Amino acid sequence: QGYEGLVEGGDNIKQANWLSVSNIIQLGGTVIGSARCKAFTTRAGRLRAARNLVEHGITNLCVIGGDGSLTGADIFRSEWGGLLEELVRDGQISEEVARENCRLNIVGLVGSIDNDFCGTDMTIGTDSALHRIMEVIDAITTTAQSHQRTFVLEVMGRHCGYLALVSGLASGADWLFIPESPPEDGWEDLMCERLGE
């Protein structure tokens, strides 16, 4: 459950093996769970997470997520030494254990279907989201044609129109709205004229 699992510890932290990842490639979403974690935004929450990691001898983290997850990882990394010092001072770990776990290595992977992060060609989740969108478009296109109807399809993306743009191009959409290019005044008449053609 992401940082929630780090903070809560217990059964949330377990060793993965081949059986953990067997037969999951066709599944959408995350099989390890995902959760927003208010506690991790506080130093006290990150202190609990550090204690749980040290308890399991974990000094390497692979963080998959968006802006919040990666920002949290950077803060956690920068505070790591201070968190260990605090755990030693509070008597929760020994100085020897702190020395053994003195370095926290983090790899950050951008997991966002929006594909709105520079420095990567395609973020984790974008390709899967595009495939799902195209499956839906393929399924409704025949219905739209046979009933001679116009279909409106809304896709995710919040402030980023990548999914809408690419799926619109791939499906031959007649009209497209994306947040990067808001419609101008009178767009309704222009759209009706275009669809009428």
MDTraj code that builds the backbone (N, CA, C; nanometers):
import mdtraj as md
import numpy as np

residues = "GLN GLY TYR GLU GLY LEU VAL GLU GLY GLY ASP ASN ILE LYS GLN ALA ASN TRP LEU SER VAL SER ASN ILE ILE GLN LEU GLY GLY THR VAL ILE GLY SER ALA ARG CYS LYS ALA PHE THR THR ARG ALA GLY ARG LEU ARG ALA ALA ARG ASN LEU VAL GLU HIS GLY ILE THR ASN LEU CYS VAL ILE GLY GLY ASP GLY SER LEU THR GLY ALA ASP ILE PHE ARG SER GLU TRP GLY GLY LEU LEU GLU GLU LEU VAL ARG ASP GLY GLN ILE SER GLU GLU VAL ALA ARG GLU ASN CYS ARG LEU ASN ILE VAL GLY LEU VAL GLY SER ILE ASP ASN ASP PHE CYS GLY THR ASP MET THR ILE GLY THR ASP SER ALA LEU HIS ARG ILE MET GLU VAL ILE ASP ALA ILE THR THR THR ALA GLN SER HIS GLN ARG THR PHE VAL LEU GLU VAL MET GLY ARG HIS CYS GLY TYR LEU ALA LEU VAL SER GLY LEU ALA SER GLY ALA ASP TRP LEU PHE ILE PRO GLU SER PRO PRO GLU ASP GLY TRP GLU ASP LEU MET CYS GLU ARG LEU GLY GLU".split()
xyz = np.array([
    [0.0819, -0.1209, 0.0000],
    [0.0000, 0.0000, 0.0000],
    [0.0856, 0.1265, 0.0000],
    [0.1965, 0.1264, -0.0718],
    [0.2811, 0.2453, -0.0832],
    [0.3342, 0.2900, 0.0511],
    [0.3397, 0.4213, 0.0718],
    [0.3924, 0.4750, 0.1975],
    [0.3078, 0.4336, 0.3174],
    [0.1790, 0.4115, 0.2949],
    [0.0916, 0.3649, 0.4032],
    [0.1469, 0.2338, 0.4612],
    [0.1917, 0.1453, 0.3725],
    [0.2502, 0.0189, 0.4164],
    [0.3802, 0.0382, 0.4921],
    [0.4601, 0.1375, 0.4500],
    [0.5854, 0.1656, 0.5213],
    [0.5577, 0.2176, 0.6620],
    [0.4597, 0.3066, 0.6727],
    [0.4282, 0.3659, 0.8030],
    [0.3640, 0.2637, 0.8961],
    [0.2698, 0.1859, 0.8438],
    [0.1976, 0.0885, 0.9276],
    [0.2828, -0.0341, 0.9592],
    [0.3688, -0.0747, 0.8655],
    [0.4545, -0.1905, 0.8877],
    [0.3761, -0.3196, 0.8993],
    [0.4196, -0.4094, 0.9877],
    [0.3503, -0.5363, 1.0087],
    [0.3431, -0.6195, 0.8824],
    [0.2234, -0.6718, 0.8528],
    [0.2034, -0.7575, 0.7354],
    [0.2100, -0.6819, 0.6033],
    [0.2165, -0.5496, 0.6092],
    [0.2269, -0.4712, 0.4864],
    [0.3646, -0.4829, 0.4218],
    [0.4613, -0.5243, 0.4998],
    [0.5974, -0.5403, 0.4468],
    [0.6282, -0.6888, 0.4431],
    [0.6383, -0.7415, 0.3230],
    [0.6698, -0.8839, 0.3081],
    [0.7576, -0.9056, 0.1860],
    [0.8306, -1.0132, 0.1892],
    [0.9226, -1.0425, 0.0810],
    [0.8471, -1.0953, -0.0406],
    [0.8800, -1.0410, -0.1569],
    [0.8196, -1.0876, -0.2814],
    [0.9034, -1.2019, -0.3381],
    [0.8364, -1.2937, -0.4064],
    [0.9070, -1.4024, -0.4736],
    [0.8433, -1.4231, -0.6116],
    [0.8861, -1.5262, -0.6827],
    [0.8329, -1.5493, -0.8180],
    [0.6819, -1.5703, -0.8165],
    [0.6303, -1.6358, -0.7146],
    [0.4859, -1.6585, -0.7079],
    [0.4086, -1.5283, -0.6886],
    [0.4741, -1.4287, -0.6273],
    [0.4085, -1.2998, -0.6055],
    [0.3769, -1.2293, -0.7374],
    [0.4577, -1.2561, -0.8390],
    [0.4395, -1.1859, -0.9666],
    [0.3970, -1.2789, -1.0802],
    [0.3692, -1.4031, -1.0455],
    [0.3276, -1.4995, -1.1466],
    [0.1861, -1.4692, -1.1955],
    [0.1693, -1.4705, -1.3261],
    [0.0376, -1.4582, -1.3887],
    [-0.0328, -1.3248, -1.3586],
    [0.0439, -1.2136, -1.3577],
    [-0.0186, -1.0829, -1.3326],
    [-0.0004, -0.9856, -1.4487],
    [0.0726, -1.0246, -1.5536],
    [0.1068, -0.9295, -1.6589],
    [-0.0165, -0.8713, -1.7290],
    [-0.1258, -0.9473, -1.7329],
    [-0.2459, -0.9010, -1.8020],
    [-0.3339, -0.8118, -1.7147],
    [-0.2982, -0.7963, -1.5891],
    [-0.3808, -0.7182, -1.4974],
    [-0.3510, -0.5693, -1.5095],
    [-0.4553, -0.4878, -1.5011],
    [-0.4370, -0.3437, -1.5007],
    [-0.4217, -0.2944, -1.3589],
    [-0.3644, -0.1781, -1.3430],
    [-0.3487, -0.1217, -1.2099],
    [-0.2322, -0.1838, -1.1362],
    [-0.2292, -0.1627, -1.0097],
    [-0.1174, -0.2116, -0.9296],
    [-0.1609, -0.3276, -0.8407],
    [-0.0826, -0.4324, -0.8415],
    [-0.1157, -0.5494, -0.7594],
    [-0.0609, -0.5361, -0.6174],
    [0.0289, -0.4407, -0.5965],
    [0.0848, -0.4229, -0.4617],
    [0.0059, -0.3201, -0.3820],
    [-0.0915, -0.2597, -0.4444],
    [-0.1753, -0.1632, -0.3737],
    [-0.1185, -0.0233, -0.3805],
    [-0.2044, 0.0706, -0.3629],
    [-0.1668, 0.2113, -0.3677],
    [-0.2579, 0.2863, -0.2719],
    [-0.2017, 0.3791, -0.1976],
    [-0.2834, 0.4542, -0.1027],
    [-0.2212, 0.5903, -0.0772],
    [-0.3042, 0.6898, -0.0651],
    [-0.2552, 0.8207, -0.0211],
    [-0.2270, 0.8073, 0.1283],
    [-0.1169, 0.8649, 0.1711],
    [-0.0776, 0.8469, 0.3111],
    [-0.0491, 0.9821, 0.3750],
    [-0.1469, 1.0288, 0.4506],
    [-0.1331, 1.1575, 0.5187],
    [-0.0211, 1.1520, 0.6223],
    [-0.0078, 1.0365, 0.6889],
    [0.0946, 1.0230, 0.7937],
    [0.2348, 1.0432, 0.7387],
    [0.2598, 0.9998, 0.6140],
    [0.3947, 1.0097, 0.5570],
    [0.4320, 1.1545, 0.5254],
    [0.3333, 1.2425, 0.5198],
    [0.3633, 1.3838, 0.4941],
    [0.4159, 1.4529, 0.6202],
    [0.4117, 1.3827, 0.7330],
    [0.4629, 1.4384, 0.8588],
    [0.5944, 1.3696, 0.8954],
    [0.6762, 1.4398, 0.9706],
    [0.8031, 1.3802, 1.0140],
    [0.7787, 1.2594, 1.1033],
    [0.6758, 1.2666, 1.1866],
    [0.6450, 1.1535, 1.2756],
    [0.6111, 1.0287, 1.1941],
    [0.5381, 1.0452, 1.0857],
    [0.5042, 0.9330, 0.9989],
    [0.6269, 0.8763, 0.9299],
    [0.7146, 0.9666, 0.8841],
    [0.8375, 0.9203, 0.8185],
    [0.9304, 0.8526, 0.9184],
    [0.9248, 0.8953, 1.0443],
    [1.0048, 0.8310, 1.1490],
    [0.9573, 0.6872, 1.1702],
    [0.8263, 0.6661, 1.1714],
    [0.7717, 0.5302, 1.1838],
    [0.8116, 0.4451, 1.0634],
    [0.8066, 0.5063, 0.9442],
    [0.8452, 0.4336, 0.8229],
    [0.9926, 0.3936, 0.8294],
    [1.0770, 0.4853, 0.8756],
    [1.2205, 0.4552, 0.8875],
    [1.2425, 0.3406, 0.9854],
    [1.1703, 0.3435, 1.0964],
    [1.1819, 0.2362, 1.1967],
    [1.1432, 0.1014, 1.1359],
    [1.0358, 0.0999, 1.0594],
    [0.9914, -0.0260, 0.9971],
    [1.0919, -0.0762, 0.8934],
    [1.1506, 0.0136, 0.8170],
    [1.2501, -0.0280, 0.7178],
    [1.3735, -0.0853, 0.7861],
    [1.4214, -0.0163, 0.8889],
    [1.5402, -0.0628, 0.9621],
    [1.5123, -0.1991, 1.0247],
    [1.3934, -0.2147, 1.0791],
    [1.3553, -0.3414, 1.1423],
    [1.3634, -0.4579, 1.0429],
    [1.3351, -0.4297, 0.9154],
    [1.3397, -0.5343, 0.8119],
    [1.4721, -0.5352, 0.7352],
    [1.5634, -0.4473, 0.7720],
    [1.6925, -0.4418, 0.7042],
    [1.6825, -0.3929, 0.5611],
    [1.5846, -0.3094, 0.5334],
    [1.5635, -0.2577, 0.3976],
    [1.6326, -0.1229, 0.3829],
    [1.7266, -0.1156, 0.2892],
    [1.7961, 0.0116, 0.2634],
    [1.7842, 0.0537, 0.1174],
    [1.7029, -0.0176, 0.0420],
    [1.6789, 0.0166, -0.0986],
    [1.5288, 0.0265, -0.1220],
    [1.4854, 0.1367, -0.1786],
    [1.3437, 0.1556, -0.2097],
    [1.3278, 0.1843, -0.3581],
    [1.2262, 0.1247, -0.4161],
    [1.1873, 0.1558, -0.5526],
    [1.0495, 0.2209, -0.5421],
    [1.0437, 0.3494, -0.5676],
    [0.9197, 0.4250, -0.5515],
    [0.8591, 0.4507, -0.6894],
    [0.7384, 0.3969, -0.7108],
    [0.6668, 0.4165, -0.8361],
    [0.5485, 0.5071, -0.8062],
    [0.5439, 0.6214, -0.8694],
    [0.4322, 0.7122, -0.8433],
    [0.4460, 0.8429, -0.9164],
    [0.3592, 0.9338, -0.8811],
    [0.3589, 1.0655, -0.9433],
    [0.4317, 1.1670, -0.8571],
    [0.3900, 1.2905, -0.8717],
    [0.4574, 1.4016, -0.8059],
    [0.4638, 1.3844, -0.6540],
    [0.3516, 1.3466, -0.5926],
    [0.3486, 1.3313, -0.4469],
    [0.4409, 1.2218, -0.3979],
    [0.4379, 1.1079, -0.4649],
    [0.5222, 0.9945, -0.4246],
    [0.6701, 1.0262, -0.4395],
    [0.7067, 1.0877, -0.5511],
    [0.8477, 1.1149, -0.5759],
    [0.8989, 1.2290, -0.4886],
    [0.8139, 1.3273, -0.4610],
    [0.8517, 1.4341, -0.3682],
    [0.8718, 1.3760, -0.2290],
    [0.7798, 1.2871, -0.1876],
    [0.7926, 1.2201, -0.0579],
    [0.9211, 1.1400, -0.0486],
    [0.9590, 1.0737, -0.1573],
    [1.0826, 0.9944, -0.1591],
    [1.2045, 1.0838, -0.1409],
    [1.2021, 1.1997, -0.2048],
    [1.3153, 1.2915, -0.1944],
    [1.3278, 1.3469, -0.0524],
    [1.2155, 1.3808, 0.0082],
    [1.2171, 1.4297, 0.1472],
    [1.2682, 1.3197, 0.2403],
    [1.2175, 1.1970, 0.2214],
    [1.2579, 1.0823, 0.3036],
    [1.4079, 1.0598, 0.2933],
    [1.4590, 1.0661, 0.1714],
    [1.6026, 1.0479, 0.1483],
    [1.6834, 1.1554, 0.2198],
    [1.6395, 1.2806, 0.2083],
    [1.7155, 1.3901, 0.2684],
    [1.7117, 1.3854, 0.4216],
    [1.6048, 1.3324, 0.4782],
    [1.5916, 1.3248, 0.6239],
    [1.6487, 1.1967, 0.6844],
    [1.6846, 1.0997, 0.6030],
    [1.7172, 0.9661, 0.6511],
    [1.8166, 0.9667, 0.7677],
    [1.9280, 1.0369, 0.7525],
    [2.0291, 1.0406, 0.8585],
    [1.9723, 1.0951, 0.9887],
    [1.8950, 1.2011, 0.9796],
    [1.8342, 1.2609, 1.0981],
    [1.7308, 1.1698, 1.1623],
    [1.6575, 1.0964, 1.0798],
    [1.5585, 1.0016, 1.1330],
    [1.6272, 0.8904, 1.2114],
    [1.7374, 0.8404, 1.1573],
    [1.8123, 0.7351, 1.2284],
    [1.8684, 0.7881, 1.3602],
    [1.9202, 0.9109, 1.3582],
    [1.9720, 0.9715, 1.4814],
    [1.8618, 0.9810, 1.5870],
    [1.7426, 1.0198, 1.5430],
    [1.6306, 1.0320, 1.6360],
    [1.5901, 0.8957, 1.6921],
    [1.5933, 0.7920, 1.6079],
    [1.5603, 0.6571, 1.6550],
    [1.6618, 0.6082, 1.7575],
    [1.7903, 0.6418, 1.7360],
    [1.8954, 0.6048, 1.8316],
    [1.8736, 0.6807, 1.9620],
    [1.8487, 0.8102, 1.9521],
    [1.8289, 0.8952, 2.0700],
    [1.7099, 0.8477, 2.1542],
    [1.6044, 0.7999, 2.0848],
    [1.4849, 0.7515, 2.1550],
    [1.5001, 0.6075, 2.2028],
    [1.6131, 0.5461, 2.1732],
    [1.6378, 0.4098, 2.2188],
    [1.5630, 0.3035, 2.1387],
    [1.5134, 0.3393, 2.0201],
    [1.4396, 0.2430, 1.9382],
    [1.5329, 0.1535, 1.8578],
    [1.6523, 0.2053, 1.8263],
    [1.7541, 0.1238, 1.7572],
    [1.8897, 0.1556, 1.8194],
    [1.9834, 0.0641, 1.8003],
    [2.1183, 0.0870, 1.8538],
    [2.2009, 0.1664, 1.7530],
    [2.3110, 0.2199, 1.7996],
    [2.4008, 0.2935, 1.7094],
    [2.4567, 0.2006, 1.6018],
    [2.4800, 0.0757, 1.6402],
    [2.5320, -0.0223, 1.5432],
    [2.4314, -0.0449, 1.4299],
    [2.3037, -0.0598, 1.4647],
    [2.1986, -0.0778, 1.3644],
    [2.1887, 0.0464, 1.2758],
    [2.2019, 0.1632, 1.3363],
    [2.1983, 0.2881, 1.2588],
    [2.3133, 0.2920, 1.1590],
    [2.4324, 0.2493, 1.2016],
    [2.5482, 0.2465, 1.1108],
    [2.5250, 0.1491, 0.9957],
    [2.4673, 0.0322, 1.0269],
    [2.4408, -0.0685, 0.9231],
    [2.3386, -0.0205, 0.8203],
    [2.2528, 0.0705, 0.8616],
    [2.1461, 0.1195, 0.7735],
    [2.1622, 0.2672, 0.7395],
    [2.2858, 0.3147, 0.7438],
    [2.3100, 0.4587, 0.7324],
    [2.2775, 0.5179, 0.5948],
    [2.2663, 0.4338, 0.4963],
    [2.2419, 0.4853, 0.3607],
    [2.1086, 0.4312, 0.3085],
    [2.0249, 0.5204, 0.2574],
    [1.8992, 0.4806, 0.1957],
    [1.9086, 0.5088, 0.0460],
    [1.9041, 0.4042, -0.0338],
    [1.9096, 0.4183, -0.1797],
    [1.7685, 0.4158, -0.2345],
    [1.7370, 0.5134, -0.3181],
    [1.6019, 0.5222, -0.3740],
    [1.6093, 0.5328, -0.5254],
    [1.5274, 0.4527, -0.5917],
    [1.5069, 0.4645, -0.7360],
    [1.3639, 0.5130, -0.7543],
    [1.3472, 0.6213, -0.8275],
    [1.2135, 0.6749, -0.8523],
    [1.1692, 0.6453, -0.9945],
    [1.0530, 0.5854, -1.0079],
    [0.9954, 0.5561, -1.1394],
    [0.8629, 0.6301, -1.1506],
    [0.8465, 0.7018, -1.2598],
    [0.7257, 0.7825, -1.2743],
    [0.6089, 0.6934, -1.3140],
    [0.5131, 0.6799, -1.2242],
    [0.3915, 0.6037, -1.2502],
    [0.2758, 0.7005, -1.2604],
    [0.2418, 0.7375, -1.3817],
    [0.1341, 0.8339, -1.4033],
    [0.0802, 0.8131, -1.5433],
    [-0.0482, 0.7873, -1.5564],
    [-0.1007, 0.7647, -1.6904],
    [-0.1000, 0.8921, -1.7735],
    [-0.0803, 1.0081, -1.7088],
    [-0.0860, 1.1360, -1.7805],
    [0.0306, 1.1555, -1.8779],
    [0.1411, 1.0872, -1.8568],
    [0.2616, 1.1036, -1.9387],
    [0.3054, 1.2497, -1.9404],
    [0.3067, 1.3109, -1.8233],
    [0.3351, 1.4539, -1.8133],
    [0.4633, 1.4846, -1.7360],
    [0.5593, 1.3939, -1.7444],
    [0.6841, 1.4130, -1.6711],
    [0.7996, 1.4165, -1.7690],
    [0.8787, 1.5231, -1.7662],
    [0.9891, 1.5339, -1.8612],
    [1.1016, 1.4376, -1.8232],
    [1.1802, 1.3989, -1.9214],
    [1.2932, 1.3114, -1.8963],
    [1.2624, 1.1647, -1.9175],
    [1.1391, 1.1336, -1.9584],
    [1.1021, 0.9961, -1.9889],
    [1.0114, 0.9968, -2.1113],
    [1.0272, 0.8979, -2.1985],
    [0.9441, 0.8917, -2.3190],
    [0.7998, 0.8599, -2.2855],
    [0.7806, 0.7632, -2.1974],
    [0.6450, 0.7245, -2.1593],
    [0.6453, 0.6771, -2.0149],
    [0.5610, 0.7388, -1.9353],
    [0.5546, 0.7025, -1.7943],
    [0.4798, 0.5706, -1.7765],
    [0.5050, 0.5051, -1.6625],
    [0.4418, 0.3767, -1.6334],
    [0.2909, 0.3970, -1.6208],
    [0.2156, 0.3199, -1.6960],
    [0.0700, 0.3297, -1.6927],
    [0.0111, 0.3921, -1.8172],
    [0.0879, 0.4743, -1.8887],
    [0.0354, 0.5436, -2.0065],
    [-0.0014, 0.4456, -2.1168],
    [0.0881, 0.3540, -2.1470],
    [0.0637, 0.2586, -2.2546],
    [-0.0594, 0.1723, -2.2253],
    [-0.0702, 0.1251, -2.1008],
    [-0.1868, 0.0446, -2.0622],
    [-0.3152, 0.1252, -2.0756],
    [-0.3117, 0.2505, -2.0319],
    [-0.4305, 0.3367, -2.0401],
    [-0.4709, 0.3584, -2.1860],
    [-0.3737, 0.3806, -2.2736],
    [-0.4044, 0.3998, -2.4162],
    [-0.4655, 0.2740, -2.4768],
    [-0.4142, 0.1581, -2.4382],
    [-0.4710, 0.0327, -2.4882],
    [-0.6170, 0.0178, -2.4444],
    [-0.6452, 0.0501, -2.3187],
    [-0.7834, 0.0395, -2.2685],
    [-0.8755, 0.1361, -2.3430],
    [-0.8271, 0.2574, -2.3642],
    [-0.9076, 0.3575, -2.4356],
    [-0.9383, 0.3085, -2.5773],
    [-0.8380, 0.2556, -2.6448],
    [-0.8585, 0.2094, -2.7826],
    [-0.9524, 0.0890, -2.7875],
    [-0.9460, 0.0026, -2.6873],
    [-1.0403, -0.1103, -2.6804],
    [-1.1842, -0.0594, -2.6709],
    [-1.2043, 0.0420, -2.5872],
    [-1.3387, 0.0998, -2.5711],
    [-1.3839, 0.1657, -2.7009],
    [-1.2943, 0.2411, -2.7633],
    [-1.3297, 0.3084, -2.8892],
    [-1.3643, 0.2055, -2.9964],
    [-1.2850, 0.0996, -3.0058],
    [-1.3141, -0.0063, -3.1038],
    [-1.4512, -0.0676, -3.0781],
    [-1.4855, -0.0832, -2.9492],
    [-1.6124, -0.1469, -2.9142],
    [-1.7327, -0.0587, -2.9465],
    [-1.7192, 0.0728, -2.9335],
    [-1.8358, 0.1599, -2.9549],
    [-1.8447, 0.2176, -3.0959],
    [-1.7372, 0.2079, -3.1735],
    [-1.7379, 0.2673, -3.3071],
    [-1.8443, 0.2040, -3.3966],
    [-1.8551, 0.0731, -3.3971],
    [-1.9560, 0.0064, -3.4813],
    [-2.0968, 0.0484, -3.4412],
    [-2.1185, 0.0568, -3.3095],
    [-2.2493, 0.0994, -3.2603],
    [-2.2798, 0.2414, -3.3060],
    [-2.1818, 0.3295, -3.2970],
    [-2.2002, 0.4683, -3.3401],
    [-2.2345, 0.4749, -3.4884],
    [-2.1649, 0.3943, -3.5681],
    [-2.1904, 0.3942, -3.7128],
    [-2.3265, 0.3355, -3.7458],
    [-2.3606, 0.2220, -3.6847],
    [-2.4876, 0.1569, -3.7181],
    [-2.6079, 0.2392, -3.6733],
    [-2.5936, 0.3139, -3.5655],
    [-2.7038, 0.3969, -3.5168],
    [-2.6953, 0.5403, -3.5684],
    [-2.5895, 0.5688, -3.6450],
    [-2.5649, 0.7024, -3.6985],
    [-2.5715, 0.8078, -3.5880],
    [-2.4963, 0.7803, -3.4852],
    [-2.4931, 0.8701, -3.3691],
    [-2.3513, 0.9225, -3.3476],
    [-2.3455, 1.0334, -3.2792],
    [-2.2180, 1.0881, -3.2369],
    [-2.1938, 1.0427, -3.0931],
    [-2.0768, 0.9902, -3.0668],
    [-2.0421, 0.9467, -2.9323],
    [-1.9390, 1.0422, -2.8735],
    [-1.9557, 1.0724, -2.7465],
    [-1.8600, 1.1555, -2.6738],
    [-1.7876, 1.0655, -2.5751],
    [-1.6556, 1.0690, -2.5797],
    [-1.5751, 0.9855, -2.4911],
    [-1.4838, 1.0744, -2.4078],
    [-1.4899, 1.0588, -2.2768],
    [-1.4031, 1.1343, -2.1866],
    [-1.2969, 1.0397, -2.1320],
    [-1.1726, 1.0841, -2.1370],
    [-1.0630, 1.0028, -2.0850],
    [-0.9959, 1.0767, -1.9695],
    [-0.9170, 1.0038, -1.8935],
    [-0.8470, 1.0655, -1.7806],
    [-0.7298, 1.1493, -1.8302],
    [-0.6740, 1.2257, -1.7393],
    [-0.5588, 1.3071, -1.7746],
    [-0.5480, 1.4358, -1.6961],
    [-0.6505, 1.4693, -1.6227],
    [-0.6528, 1.5901, -1.5402],
    [-0.6057, 1.7126, -1.6177],
    [-0.4805, 1.7579, -1.5950],
    [-0.4318, 1.8799, -1.6597],
    [-0.3498, 1.8496, -1.7854],
    [-0.3449, 1.7245, -1.8247],
    [-0.2619, 1.6827, -1.9371],
    [-0.3487, 1.6122, -2.0412],
    [-0.3425, 1.6601, -2.1648],
    [-0.4268, 1.6051, -2.2703],
    [-0.3622, 1.4960, -2.3534],
    [-0.2522, 1.4392, -2.3053],
    [-0.1801, 1.3391, -2.3854],
    [-0.2687, 1.2211, -2.4250],
    [-0.3376, 1.1616, -2.3292],
    [-0.4219, 1.0452, -2.3592],
    [-0.5322, 1.0818, -2.4587],
    [-0.5942, 1.1965, -2.4380],
    [-0.7003, 1.2403, -2.5290],
    [-0.6449, 1.2648, -2.6687],
    [-0.5306, 1.3306, -2.6778],
    [-0.4718, 1.3638, -2.8074],
    [-0.4316, 1.2389, -2.8851],
    [-0.3583, 1.1504, -2.8198],
    [-0.3084, 1.0308, -2.8891],
    [-0.4230, 0.9361, -2.9260],
    [-0.5175, 0.9152, -2.8342],
    [-0.6303, 0.8274, -2.8677],
    [-0.7200, 0.8925, -2.9725],
    [-0.7313, 1.0245, -2.9700],
    [-0.8079, 1.0951, -3.0735],
    [-0.7450, 1.0796, -3.2106],
    [-0.6125, 1.0899, -3.2164],
    [-0.5412, 1.0697, -3.3436],
    [-0.5554, 0.9255, -3.3915],
    [-0.5390, 0.8320, -3.2995],
    [-0.5433, 0.6900, -3.3357],
    [-0.6822, 0.6463, -3.3819],
    [-0.7864, 0.7096, -3.3291],
    [-0.9222, 0.6660, -3.3628],
    [-0.9875, 0.7516, -3.4706],
    [-0.9200, 0.8576, -3.5108],
    [-0.9781, 0.9458, -3.6122],
    [-1.0937, 1.0280, -3.5574],
    [-1.0809, 1.0743, -3.4344],
    [-1.1868, 1.1546, -3.3723],
    [-1.2113, 1.2813, -3.4541],
    [-1.3369, 1.3240, -3.4585],
    [-1.3726, 1.4442, -3.5343],
    [-1.3491, 1.5723, -3.4556],
    [-1.3521, 1.5628, -3.3227],
    [-1.3356, 1.6831, -3.2399],
    [-1.2667, 1.6433, -3.1102],
    [-1.1849, 1.7308, -3.0594],
    [-1.1039, 1.6964, -2.9437],
    [-1.0892, 1.8158, -2.8510],
    [-1.1058, 1.7918, -2.7226],
    [-1.0789, 1.8930, -2.6215],
    [-0.9603, 1.8476, -2.5377],
    [-0.8616, 1.9354, -2.5219],
    [-0.7501, 1.9057, -2.4322],
    [-0.7225, 2.0302, -2.3477],
    [-0.6783, 2.0108, -2.2242],
    [-0.6590, 2.1257, -2.1357],
    [-0.5508, 2.2230, -2.1824],
    [-0.4544, 2.1735, -2.2601],
    [-0.3461, 2.2613, -2.3054],
    [-0.3935, 2.3627, -2.4094],
    [-0.5082, 2.3342, -2.4701],
    [-0.5607, 2.4227, -2.5751],
    [-0.7113, 2.4392, -2.5549],
    [-0.7507, 2.5224, -2.4575],
    [-0.8937, 2.5390, -2.4276],
    [-0.9697, 2.5913, -2.5491],
    [-1.0975, 2.5542, -2.5620],
    [-1.1745, 2.5988, -2.6783],
    [-1.1955, 2.7499, -2.6770],
    [-1.1940, 2.8087, -2.7965],
    [-1.2161, 2.9527, -2.8089],
    [-1.3657, 2.9802, -2.8149],
    [-1.4019, 3.1054, -2.7964],
    [-1.5429, 3.1437, -2.8053],
    [-1.5995, 3.1032, -2.9408],
    [-1.7214, 3.0542, -2.9404],
    [-1.7877, 3.0124, -3.0637],
    [-1.7510, 2.8726, -3.1089],
    [-1.6848, 2.7966, -3.0212],
    [-1.6411, 2.6615, -3.0589],
    [-1.7590, 2.5712, -3.0916],
    [-1.8735, 2.5971, -3.0280],
    [-1.9904, 2.5108, -3.0498],
    [-2.0346, 2.5141, -3.1960],
    [-2.0409, 2.6356, -3.2531],
    [-2.0832, 2.6491, -3.3937],
    [-1.9808, 2.5868, -3.4870],
    [-1.8538, 2.6090, -3.4568],
    [-1.7473, 2.5525, -3.5403],
    [-1.7500, 2.4008, -3.5366],
    [-1.7717, 2.3436, -3.4175],
    [-1.7777, 2.1978, -3.4052],
    [-1.8970, 2.1422, -3.4831],
    [-2.0129, 2.2060, -3.4712],
    [-2.1317, 2.1581, -3.5442],
    [-2.1104, 2.1654, -3.6958],
    [-2.0459, 2.2708, -3.7380],
    [-2.0163, 2.2855, -3.8807],
    [-1.9231, 2.1748, -3.9275],
    [-1.8173, 2.1483, -3.8478],
    [-1.7207, 2.0441, -3.8823],
    [-1.7881, 1.9075, -3.8859],
    [-1.8713, 1.8764, -3.7844],
    [-1.9389, 1.7475, -3.7801],
    [-2.0398, 1.7369, -3.8954],
    [-2.1019, 1.8483, -3.9300],
    [-2.1968, 1.8481, -4.0413],
    [-2.1306, 1.8140, -4.1741],
    [-2.0057, 1.8545, -4.1878],
    [-1.9312, 1.8238, -4.3118],
    [-1.9065, 1.6748, -4.3230],
])
top = md.Topology()
chain = top.add_chain()
for i, resn in enumerate(residues, 1):
    res = top.add_residue(resn, chain, resSeq=i)
    for name in ("N", "CA", "C"):
        top.add_atom(name, md.element.get_by_symbol(name[0]), res)
traj = md.Trajectory(xyz[None], top)
